[in-house]
Amino acid sequence: MSENKDQKFVYDFTEGNRDLKDLLGGKGANLAEMTNLGLPVPPGFTITTEACKVYLESGSAPAALRDEVSAHLAALESKMGKKLGQSDDPLLVSVRSGAKFSMPGMMDTVLNIGLSDESVTGLVSQAGDERFAWDSYRRLIQMFGKTVLGVEGELFEDALDEAKAAKKVTVDTDLDAADLKKLVKVFKKIVAKEAGREFPQDAREQMDLAVEAVFNSWNTDRAKLYRRQERIPSDLGTAVNICSMVFGNLGPDSGTGVAFTRDPASGHAGVYGDYLQNAQGEDVVAGIRNTVPLADLESIDKASYDQLMTIMTTLETHYKDLCDIEFTIERGQLWMLQTRVGKRTAGAAFRIATQLVDQGLIDEAEALQRVTGHQLAQLMFPRFDEGAKTTLLGRGIAASPGAAVGKAVFDSYTAVKWSRSGEKVILIRRETNPDDLDGMIASEGILTSRGGKTSHAAVVARGMGKTCVCGAEELDVDTKRRRMTVGETVIEEGDVVSIDGSTGKVYLGEVPVVPSPVVEYFEGRMHAGADDADELVAAVHRIMAYADRVRRLRVRANADNAEDALRARRFGAQGIGLCRTEHMFLGERREMVERLILADTDGERDEALSALLPLQKKDFIELFEAMDGLPVTVRLLDPPLHEFLPDITELSVRVALAESRKDANENDLRLLQAVHKLHEQNPMLGLRGVRLGLVIPGLFAMQVRAIAEAAAERKNAKGDPRVEIMIPLVGTVQELEIVREEADAVIAEVEAATGTTLKLSIGTMIELPRAALTADQIAEAAQFFSFGTNDLTQTVWGFSRDDVEASFFTAYLEKGIFGVSPFETIDKDGVGSLVRHAAKLGRATRPDLKLGVCGEHGGDPESVHFFHEVGLDYVSCSPFRIPVARLEAGRAAAEAKGSDSR
């Protein structure tokens, strides 16, 4: 982006507010908001995301930035009564990232900026604690070396471990000032050797380099991967927050912690979080040292605890949501370092939303916006069978719920490699760090022996909806030997383990799973009651009821038989949007279709059709009975011929072997000749859909007759069949006109024969670009359109879904060409623009044209919002995705109403 000379790139914490997240990032906006609320926030200032964008695009910071930073730094120094890096009483600052959307651990932070060989002695005098000063200095060199100068972090960790081993201690706090002085020298040598330069002694140089490192961290591999995973736009940039340091590592009356105003795992009210005495904040989120529960702070420092509880109430009431808080206590003085709306599990999201409604903090419309279809889908996953025989290995902290089973792996590379080979894996680490992100994504679940509910593993897992157990201390994880030991039991890499993120339990082997209580609720087998599962069901019920009241889009099911139709109806389906008749021709009926396709004479063809008619009719009778009173869209036969014919290679081999034995079967020879004749290089673009109905006389007529007779029989039995006949793969109105003329004649015959008036709609699928572009013409012969977005995506992109997803989609996702697969979420710019165009053209010709979508995009949360926006009447999806579509249709309507009111 071009630089505006009058543009302001730096804001003091007193100048911003929480509505400026685009400019100040989430962290900076919320620091400003807390400052405005009068909460104890260390003074500081924020460099905007606009400055980051200029830096990333041009390779250098805006020309005005240095002077603006200097002016704000001078004001900060005046306020604090000390100067950055001065030798006698140094001001120290932290340099922290802060994007608009929370990206925990993905970008860089450097603490204790301003320390040097000279100023560390001033810090000793200022704090009256030599050990603290040298500990702060070694932390700066370690973080700066890794983050700014690109030194391998393990080199510092190894040196620290060697220092502890030499002293025969196990924790950092047992190292004294003399030990830490030696460690500083070692760390400086590591920097000089690995970075090719000395650790900078000038405080302003430290700060400027740290700011650039934070800007650069926006485009690290892990940050880009996280953005793709969370669908965060890549052009937002990050703000940089420069904040005066407060110290939690000043002794037992100091410490640092993370708190939640509610339990992010369950949503229950209470005191939740972690606290670590004599530590800096990075120690907590890194999970390097095991914390104590936040409730223990009451006995450690009651005054700070009471003040923190009051602030937590203030923040939750102000933000009207679960807040995630970082704080530091410096010798009994509480400081607030960050707050944000906290990430939570799916169950917690539903519980918290309804709790806040009951407290009068938000209304039902806002509660609906606080949950997502992705979260509801997570709640529908199975859970472990409590009655199963299990071998318990240990128990940790239940950090992110779910039931995960997989082979143990001990590094991210292996997790990704095995996952791509089709293996389900559990990533096991002492603690995770941002470099483990790709392995966490690839795994079914994450297990760590260190850390708590606020560790990196827990926070990231909750954000991704991954099962996670943290802080399982009894597990001895040896990543170098690729094994985990629990007592006498050794779990080698590749051994199967099961982890329960709802209880924190870790099991040896595979534990069987049972349906989720939310699925049982949707199927009518569970009702709201008193226990925890019923409480969750009650929250889901309330939000779903509101979504159903406000949504405009109706939700139908893709179902091909009565059993699936009944399940869909229990899940809330308002009809069937796609019945694929080809699924009725599989199994033992396949041979009958084969005879039809290979028929040489009219007599053979009529015989095959006559045999199929009663079977089709029986299928439709069952289906119409299951969905009585609701619309059922029946798609006539669509798939390519090769799905009903023998495999050409297998048949050729069979005939060749028979001929070599001189006992060739005449039928096989005839069949091979026919298969060769009908063989297509690209069957998905060949003889299928409406083309098949036009080429094989009587095929579609037979299907229409079966539908009409079944509808008439159902109606004469006092039923209410509401049937829609859909013609697939239409590319021109002439195709549809020919088929419709034949269908209308068949329906009239059935009406005359049964004495029944049938109101059967006839429409088409829009799944070819030409159909979308000529939708005004096609609407002259169609009473409804159903967008087949699976095929439309294939034909617009020129992708064969069966091939490309396995061949190059992974590379396209990794390179950022796709944010998400276009088969998963609709491509709004390409496929979506055709849907929008066709809907507009079709309704211009026929204003009452019914519009729906029957591709699996109909159950994708983001796609549902698009379909609401373009004015479709319904979406259709597989039965288990119906609740998700219902919820998102409600959210889309509520969101649109909110936008209109603004």
N, C-alpha and C positions, 0 to 999 in steps of 0.2 A: 504494500500500500504506500502511496505517496505521503510525504510528511507535510503537515500543515504548520506554517510558522507560528500561528497563534494557538496551536494545540497544546493542551496541558497534559503532561506525562506523569506527574507525581502529585499525589494527594496525601495530606496528613490524615491520620486516623480520625481527627475531629471533623474532617470535611466530607466524609462519605456516609453511606448508609446501605442497608441490605438490598435496596433496589438497584444498586449499581454493580451487580455481579458481572455483567458483560464487560464492564470497564475495569473493575477492581478485583475481579475473580471472587470466588466464594469466600475464601479466607479473609481477604482484605475488606470486602463488603461487611462481613460479620464482625470483624475486629472494630470497624467503624461503628457499627450498630451497637455493640456492647459499650464502646466508649461513650456514645450518645446517651446510653441508658444509665451512665454513671457507675458502671461496674469497674473493678480494678484491672485495667488493661495497661500493660507497660507501654509508654509512649513510642510512637513510630510512624512510618509513612509507607505508602504503597506506590510502586511503579506500575503503570497500567498495562493491560493486555495490548493496547495500541502500540506501546513502545516495543513490546515483544514482536508484534507483527512486522514492524519496520525493520527490526534487527534480523528476523528470519528471512525476509524478502531481499534485503540489501546487503546483509552480511556485516552490518555495523549498526550501532545504536543511533537513535536520532541525535542530530547535532545539538539540540537544546537540552538533551537529557542530563549531561554532566553538570551543567550549571543549575538545573532544577534540583538535582540530587544534592548538590553542594549547599544550596539555600535551605533545603529541608533538614539536612544533616546539621547545619549550623544552628537551626532552631531547636533541634533535638538536643544538641550539646548544651545549649543555653538552658533548656528546660531541666536537664539532668545535672547541670553544674559540673560537667566533666567533658573531656574531649576524646574522640575516637583514638584509641591506641596510645594516649599520652603515657609517659613513663611512670608518673607518680600515682595517678588515680584514674586509670583508663576507663573510658566508656567502651563497653563491648556490645555488639549487636548480633542478631541472627539474621540470616538471609534465607527466606523460605519461599517456595513456590506457592501458587494458589490459583488454579484455573477456575473457570465458571462452574464446572461440574467436578465434584469430588473424584480424585484419582489417587486413592490412598497408597502412598509409597512409590508411586510411579515416577515422580519427578524429584528434583534435588533440594536439599536443605543443608546449610552450613551454619553451625552454632559457634559462638565465642569468637567471632570476627573481631580483630583488634588486638589480640594477644601476640606478643613477640618476645624475643629474648630479654628486651628491656622492660616491656610493660608487664610481664608476668611477675616481676618483683614488686611492681606497684600494686598488682592485684593481691599479692601476699599481704602487703601492708593494709590495703583497703579492707580485706576480708578477715585479716588476723588468722588466716588458716593456710599454711604453706602447702599442705597436701591438696586442698581444694584447688589452689591456683595452678599447680603443676598438672593435676588431673584435667582441668579445663584446657590447658595448653596442649596436652597430648591428644585430647579429643579433637581440637581444632585441626592439628596437623593430620590426624587420621581422616577426618571428614573432608578436609580441603584436598588432601592428597588423592583420595579416591574420587571425589565428586568433581573437583575442578581440574586436577592435573592428570586424571585418568590412571592412577596407580592401582594395581590389583589389590582389592580390599583384604584378601586373605594374607597378604604379606604383613599387614599391620596386626591382623588377628593372631597370626602365628607368633609374631614378636611378643604380643601381649601374653599369649599362653606360655611362652618360654619364660617370661618374667615371673609369672605366677608359679610355674614349676620350680624355678630357681629359689623362690621364696617358700616353696612348699605350701601354697595356699590355693584355693579353688575359685575365689571370687575377686573381682577387681578391687572392691573396697578394702581388702586386706593388704593391698600394696600401699606403702607409706610414701612420704614426699621424696625420700632419697631414691626409692625404686622408680617413681614416676619421672624424676629428673633424668635418670639413666634411659628410661623408655623414650623420653622426648628426643634424646640424642640419637637413639636407634631409629626412631621414626623419621627424623630429619635426614639421616643417611639413606633411608629407603627412598625418600622423595628425591634426593639429589641423584641417586643412581637410576631410578626408574623413570623419573620425569625429565632428567637432563638439565635440571635447574635447581637452585636452592629454594627452600621454602621462603616465600616473600615476607620480609620483616616490616614493610610499609603497610599500615592498616588500611589506607584508602585503596591501595592496589589489591589487597585481599578482598575488600568489599566489591570493587568493580569487577574483578575476575569471577567472584561468586555470583554476581548478578548475571554475567554472561553465561555462566554454567547453568543457571536456572533456565534462562532463555533456551539454551541448547537442549536441555533435558526434555523440552516439549516434543522433540523429534527423535528421542531414543527409541530403540526397537521395542523395549518393554512398554513405553508410553503409547506408541502407535498400536501395538497389539491390544493393550487395554482399551483404547478408544474404539478399535474395531469391535471388540467383544461387547462393549457397553454402548456402541452406536453413538459415540460422542463425535461431533464434527471435528475435522482436523484443522480447520482454519481459525479456531478461536484464540489460540495463543494462551500464554499464562501470564498472570501478574506476578510481581515479586514484592514480598513484604519484608521491610527492614525494620526490625523491632529491637528496642533496647533489651539487653539480656537480663533475665532474672534467673537465679540459680537454685536448683533443687539438690545440688550436690555439695551443700555447705555443712553437712553433718546430719545427725539424727533428727534435728528439729526442722529439717528441710526435706523436700521430696517432690515427686512429680506423679501425675496420674491422669487417667482418662475416666470420665464419668458419663453415664447415660441417664436421662430423666426417666426412662423406663427400660425394661429388659429388652434389648434388641433381638433376642432369640425368641422370646415368647410374647412380648408386649405387656407383660404384667407390671403393675406399678411396684416401686420399691427402690432400694439402694443398689445400684448396679455400676460396676466399674472396677478398675484396678488401681492400686497405689503402690509406689516403690519409694522407700526412704532413701535419702542420700543418693539421688540419681538425677540425670537429665532426661528429658522427654523421650529421646530416641531409644533409651533403654527399655521403655515400656512397650512401644509399638513394635520394636524389633524382636521382642520375646526372648532376649538374651538372658535376662534374669527373671525368675519367676516372682510375680507380684503377690501382694496380699489383697483380699477383697476390700473394696472401697469402704465397706462398713467398719473395717478395723481402724480406719482413720479416726473414728470417734474416740477410741481409747488412746490413740497416739497423740492427737492434737484436736481436742474437742472444740476449741474456738474456731479453728479453720474449718472443721467439719460442719459446724452449725452454719457458718457463713456460706459455705459451699451449697448446703441444702437450700438455703434461702435463695441463692443465685440461681440454682437449678429450677426452682419453682418459678422464679421471675422469667427465665428464658423460655421455659415450656409454655407459659401463659402468653408470652409475647410472640413467640413463633407459632404457637398453636399446633405444636407437633413435638415428636420425640427429638430431643437435642443431644448431640454428641459433643462433649466438652473436653478440652485439654486444659490442665491447670498445673501450676507450680507453686509450691510453698517455699519461700525463702526465709528461713529463721522465723517461722511463725506468721509471716505475711503471705496471704493468699493472692495469687495473680492469675487472671484468666488469659490464656494464650490462644484459644480458638473455640468457636462453636459453629456448628452446622446442623442442618437437619440430618439426623443419623440414618445410616443404612440399616436395614432391618430384614429379618427373614419374612417369608411370605405369610406365615401364620401371624407373626407380630403385626404386619401391615394391616391385616383385616381386623385384628383385635383392637389395635390402637385407633384405627379410624372410627370404629363404633364407640369406643370409650370416650373419644373426644366429642362425639355427637352428644353422648349422655351428659358430659360435663358442660355442654353449651358453648364449647369453644369453636366448633365448626358445624355446618349444616350437612344434610344428607348429600347434597350435590357435591360439596367439597370432599366428603368422605369417599364418594365414588371416584374422585380424581386421585385419592391417596393410594389406591390399589391398582394393580394392572392384571391383564390377562396372563402375562408371563408368570406372575406370582400365583394366580389361581391354578395354572397348569402345574406348578411345583407342588401345590397342595394335593393334587390328584395322583401324585406318584405313590407307589406302594410303600409300606413300612414293614419292619421286621415282625415276624410272628412271635408274640410273647410266649406262646406255648411250646415253641420248638426247643429241642435239646441243643444246648450251646456250650462252647468251651470259652469261658471268659478269660481274656488275657489281661485286662486292666481297665481302668476308667480314667478319663480326662475330663476336660471342661466341654460341655455341650455348646459348641460355638455357632454351628449352623446346621439346622435339622435335616433329616432325610435318612434313608437307609442305603448305604453304599457298599457294594461288594466288588472286589477285584484283586488282581495279583499285586503283591507288594513290590514297589519300585522305590529306589532311594535317590534318584536325581531326575531333574526335569527332562534331560535329553532322552533317557530311557522311557519316561512316561509318554513322551510324544511319539517316539519310535514304535513302542508296543501298541499304543492306541491306534496309530495309523495302520497297523497290521491286524486290527480288529479285536485286540485284547482289551478287556476292561481292567483298569489299574487303579490302585490306591497309592498316592504319592505320600511317602513317609520321610519326614525330615526332623532334625532337632528343632529347627525353626525355619520358616520360609523367609525369603526376602524378595524384593521386586524382580530379581533375575529368574525367579522360579515361576513367573506368571504363565509362560507357555505350558509348563508341566501341570500347573494347577488347572488350566483350561482343559487339557487333554484327559485329566483324571476323573474318575467317578466321585472321588472324595479325597480329602486331605487329612493327614494325621501328623501331629507334632508332639514331641515330648516336652517342649517348653512353650511358654507364652500363655496368655489368657484370652478373655473375650475381646480384648482390644488389641491383640497382637496383629501383625500383618496378615497372617494366615486367616484369622477369624474375620477381620474386616473385609478382606478381598473375597473370601468364600461367601460371606453373606451377600455381598453385592452381586455376585455371579449366580447365587442360588445353588452353590455347591455344598454338599455335606462336609462338615468339618468337625474334628475333635482336636482340641489343643491341650497342651500342658499335661499330657499323660506321663507323669514323672517316673512311674514305675517301669516304663519302657526305656530300655537302653538302646538308643539308635546309633549304629555305627555305619555312617555313610561310606567310609573308605572300604570297609570289608563287605558292604552291601548286605547288612543283616540287622535284625532287631532281636534283642534278648529280653525275656521276661522271666525272671527266676531261672528255672532249668530249661525253659522252652526257648528254642532258637527259631526265628522266622527268617528264612533265606529269601533273597530276591526271587520272585516267581511264585512263592507260596501265597495261597488265597487268604485274605483277611476280610472281615466285615466290620464296618464302623457305623455307630448309631449317633447321628448328630443331635438327636433329641434328648438322649440320656448321657452321652459321653462314653458309652461302653464300647470296648474293642473286643472282637471275637476272633478266634482262630477258625478258618474255614468259611464256607458259605452258609449263611443263615437264611432260611426261607422267608419270603415276604408275603404279606397279606394286603388286601385293598385298603386304601386310605379311607378314613372316616368321611372325608368330603365326597368321595365317589359314592360311598354308601348312602350319604344324604341325597345326592342327586338321583340315585336309583330308588329312593324311598325306603331305605332300610335303616335309617338313623334319623333321630330327631334331637332337637336341642334340649339339653339337660344341665346337670350340675358339674360334671367332671370336665377336665381340661379339653378333651376332644369335642365334647358337646358344646363347650363354650366357643370353640373355634367354628363349629358348624353353625351356631347361632349367629356369629358375626358374618359368616359367608352368606347365610340366608337373608339377613337384613340388607346387605349391600346388593345382593342379586335381585331382591324384590324391588329395590329402588331402581336399579338398572333396567329391569323389565318395564317399570312404569314409565320411564322417560324415553326409552329408545324408540327410534323411528324405524330402523332396519328390522325386518323380521329375520328369523334364523331358521333355516331348514337343514336337513341332513342329507348326506350322500349315503344312501342305503339301497341294497340290492335284494333284500329278502325280508320276510316278516319279522324274523328275530332281531335283525339290526334295526328295523323300523320301530319296533316296540322299545328297544333300548334307547333309541334316539328320542322317542316321545317322552320317556321317563326323564331324559336329560333336558327336556324343555324344547324340543324341536317343534316348529310350527308347520311342518310339512316335510316332504321330500323334494329336494331341489335337483337331485340326480339319482335316477335308478338306471344302472348300467346293464342293459339287457344281455350284453355279451357274457356277463358272469353267470347268466342262467344257462348258457350253452356249454359250460365246461363239464368235466367228469364224463359220465356215461353218455351224455348227449353230444359230446364232441364228434363222435362217429357219424351221428345223424346229420350234423352240419357239414361234415366232410362229404357225405353222399350228396348233399344239396349242391355244394360248390362244384363237385366233379360230375354232376349230372350231364349226360349228353343229349337227352331228349326231354321234351316237355313232360312226358309221362313220368320219367324218373324224377324230375324236379317237383312235379305236383305231388308225387308220392312222399317225397322227403318233407315237403311243406305240410302236408296233411298229418304226418307223424309228429311234427313239432308243434302244431297248433294247440292241441289239448294240453300239452305240457306247459306251454307259455301261458295259456289261459289260467291254469291252476296256480301258477306263480303269481299272476296279477290279482287273482281273487284273494289270495292270502295277504298280499301287500295292501290292497285297498281296504281290506277288513282291519288290518293293523292300524292304518292311518285314516280311518273313517272320519269324515268331516274336515279333513285337512288336505291341502293340495299335494298331488303326487306328480312329479315331472318324470316321465318315462322317456329315456333316450333310446331311439332305435339303434340297431346294431351298428357299431362304430369301428371295431379294431381291424387292423390289416389282416389279410387272408392267412398269412403265414402262421398266425396264432392258432388256426384251426386245422392246419395241414401238418403232415409229418415233417420232421427236420430233413432238409434236402440231403445233407451229408450222410446222416444215419441211413436214410432210405437208399441212397446210392451205394453205400457199402454193403447193405443187406442184399440188394439186387446183384451186385458184382460177385459176392460170395456164392449166391445161389446159381448164377450163371457158370461160375467156375466148377460147381458141382453138377451142372447140367440138370438142375431141378428148379429152375426159375419159376416163380409164381406169376401167373398171368395177371392177376389183380395188382401185384406189386409193380409189374412192368407198366401197366396202364396208369397206375398211381404216380410213378416216377415221371412218366411223360407229362402228366397233367401238372405236377408240381414244378417241373422245369418250365412249363408254359406260363405258369402263374408266378414264378419266382421274381421278386423285385429287389433291386439293389438298395433302395431306401423305402421300406414298406410304410413308414409313418407318413410319407408324402405320396403314397401310391393309391391302390384300389381299396378304399375304406370309406366309411361314413356314407354320405348320400350317394357317392359314386357307386358303392356296392349295391345300394338299393335300386339304382337305375340300370345297372348291368345285369343283375340277377332278377329276372321277372318274378314277381309274386312275393319276394322276400319281405319287403316292407308292408305289403298288403296283408300278409299273414300275421305280422306283428300287430298291425293296427286292428285287425279283426279280433285277435286274442285280447287286446286291451279293451276294445268296445264291448265284446261279449262279456268279459269279466265285470266291466262297469255296469252293464245292463243287469246282469245277475245280482250284483250287489245292490243296485237301486231297487230292483223288484223285491229284494229281501228287506226293504225299508232302511237300507243303508244310505250313506251320503258320500258317494265317490266324487272326488274333485280332481279330474285327471287332465294332465297337460302332456301332449305328445311332442317330443323334441327331435328335430331332424339335425343330425350332426354334420359337421365339416362343410357346410354350405359356403360357397364362394361367390355365387351369383344368384339373383332372384329367380332366374329361369329354372334352376335345379329345384328350388323350393316350390315353385308353382306346379311343376310336374308331379312331385311327390304329394303335394297337398291335394291336387285334383283327384289323384288315386285314393288318398286317404278319405277325403270327403265322401267319395262314392261308396267305399266300404262301410263307413259309419252309417250312411243312409240305409244301406242294406240291413245292417244289424238293428237299427231303430225300427225298420219295417217288420223284421222277423220277430222282434221281442216286444213290440208295442211300447217301446220306451223312448222317451226323448232324452237324448244325451247331449250334455253341454261340454264337449271336449275341445279344449284349446289346442291349437297347433302353432308351434313356434320353432325357433332354431337356436343352435349354439353359434355364438360369434367367437371363432377360434382361429380365423385366418385374417391377415391384414386386409385383404381385399374385401372381406365381408364387413369389416369395421369401416372401411373407407366408402363403401356403397350401402351403408346401413339404411339410408333413406329409401333406397329402392327395395331392399329386402324387407323393410317394415311394411310395405304394401301387401305382402303375402304372409307376414308373421304376426301372431297375436302377442308374442312375448319373445324376448331375447334372454339367453343365459350365456354369460361370458365364460368360455372355457379357457381360463387363464393359464392352465398348464401348457396346452397346445399353442395358445397365442404367444406365450413367452418363447416357446421353441421356434415358432415361425418368424417372430419379430427379430430374435437374436441370431437365428440360424444355428441353434444349439440342438443337439440330440441329447435329451436329458439323461438317458440311460448310459451315455458314453462320457459326456463332458464332466459330469460331477466327479467321476472317478479319475479323469485324466488330468485336467488342468484347473479345475475350480480352486483347489487348495492354493496353487500358485497365484491365482488372480486375487484371492482373498488376502494372502500374505503381502502382495504388492500394492494392496489398496485399490485395485481396479474395481473390485466390488467391496462395498461395506458389508454386504450380506448377499447370499445367493439370491438371484432374481426368481428362483423357483420357490424360495421361502417367503420373501416379502416382495410385493409387486414393485416392478420397476416403474415408478410414477412418470418419469420423463419419457420413456419409450412406450412400453405396453400400456401404462396408465393413460397416456395421452390418446391412444387409440380407443380405449374404453370410454373416456370422456367424450371423444368426438363421435363415436358410434351412438352413445346414449343421446346426445344432442340431436344428431341426424334422425335417429329412429323416432324420437318423440315429436320432431317437427312434422314427420309424415303421419304418425299415429299418436296423438297426445296421451291416449290411455295405455300405451305400450308398457307392459310389465317388464321390469328389468331386474335380473339377478346375476349372481356369479356362482359357479359350481366347481371351480378349481379349488385346490387346497388352500389357496390364498384366502378363501372365505373364512378360514379359521385362524388366520394370522393376525395378531393384534394390530400392527401398524397398517396392514392392508384394509382391515375393517374400517378404520378411520377414513381412509381414502374412498372406499365405496360409499360411505355415508356422505362424504363431501360431494361426490359426483351425482348423487341422487338416485342410486339404485334402490330397489324396493326390498331386496332380501339378499342374504348371503347363505351359502350352503357349504357344509363341511362334514367331516367324519363325525360319528356320534360323540366320541370322547372330547372333541374340540367345541362342541355346542355351548357348554357353559362359558368357555373363554370368549366365543363370539358374542354371546348374549351380554356379557359384562362389557366388552369393548364397544359394542353397539350403544350401550347406555352411556359409556364414557364419552363416546364421540358426540352424542346428542347433547350431553351436559356441557361438554367443552364448547360446542358450537353456540349453545344458548348463552354461555358465559361471555364468549367473544362478542356476540351480538349486543349484550347488555352493556359491554364496555364501549 
